[in-house]
């Protein structure tokens, strides 16, 4: 199985600073540490994966190599000499099985670029209505100084002396003769004796790229938008990977989302709850009115059909669920206190009629204590 992109493993963008990387790694390490998950082998694998990503991205040199060449740039086996011991032999078999079963590596060291991830925060309103936005991501572009050759202007790459320009070397292990990618030129068949001063022989330079992203109406937390060919550049002429823009919804001051439905808490005064009335509430489409019937209790839910979120695939809409809670008045005046005391006195004359829930609760308490 091909390795996941290290930035995706940690759940950060490619331009994340050291503090962001450290926080992301610590969070994953705490979550998946084997001591916390003794019977979960998947957690141990996730822990090792996060640790490997952190070790590469926290090292400036390794991170630069990874940003430029992907996993091939930080793979220790790629720098091993031809004809190495059993480690090289195992790598050769890895190359063979990778080609047979569809690994990322092809002939002559050609790699498809890794898929990348970009975390995008959007508001609930943007998710509900859809929007067009732009993102800036770091990317590798062909060096204009050397036109992608990696060689200093006026010079050119030469045939690799290790593989004689074939990009492949042959290894002998007992009865086996195995052909594998040349570890010196990484399958290109060429080396650069005099590297370009702009790109240091890489043939590519790091730049910022602006991409347009069309966000459809109805996207939810964790939904991904695929930008084909905008991922990590391929190696040795391989195709680029894809970029996945992952949606993250900002907390909303009024609404909580549950799929296509929205929920909100609706405070109602004691007088309105008891006598009934009409109140206005906000929706994503503007103001709406709700008729409150007399004797409404806390916990009552009013459903406004079609006032939720549009289905991302389809034409239907969810609903808005308004949850009533009776607000107790505060900062009472003397007159208000007087009226409430009078109201309580009248209500206590016939509690089963005016406060049936309270009376029922006290009856249960009395029965519980054997009264």
Secondary structure, DSSP 8 states (H G I E B T S, - for coil): -----HHHHHT--TT--HHHHHHHHHHHHHHH-TTT-TT-HHHHHHHHHHHHHHHHHTSHHHHHHHHHHGGGGG-GGGGS-TT-SHHHHHHHHHHHHHHHTT-SB-GGG-B----EEEEEEE-HHHHHH-EEEEEEEEEEEE-TTTTTS-B-TT---EE-TTTTTSSEEEEEETTEEEEEE-TTTTTSSEE-SSB-TTTTTSSEEEEEEEEEEEE-TT--TT-EEEETT-SS--BTT-----EEEEEEE---SS-EEETTEEEEEEEEEHHHHHH-EEEEEEETTEEEEEEE-TT--TT-EEEETT-S-B-SSSS-B--EEEEEEEE---S--HHHHHHHHHHHHHHGGGHHHH-HHHHHHHHHHHHHTT-
